[in-house]
Amino acid sequence: MEKQKTIYVGSGKKMNEGWLKATINPSKLKDYIEEFQGNKFIRLNINIKDTPDQYGKDVSISVDTWQPMTEEVEKSTTDDLPF
């Protein structure tokens, strides 16, 4: 499976152990809106970096683009058994 390019949509700063302050660019999110049972949502990955960037930001926010394997792909890998 090929690694997908990370889509960064925001950044932030860890204020204390229980508080992250972040800014998100909504124009970068519009293509990743999903719908489930009539509700719209966007899956995000929020990561705390080991070292801050040049602006002091130590939180990165990216779109979670992971998709489960399709049933067809899973079936083809199990049908190739030699016995």
Secondary structure, 3 states (H helix, E strand, C coil): CCCCCCCEEEEEEEEECCEEEEEECHHHCHHHCEEECCEEECCEEEEECCCCCCCCCCEEEEECCCCCCCHHHHHHHHCCCCC
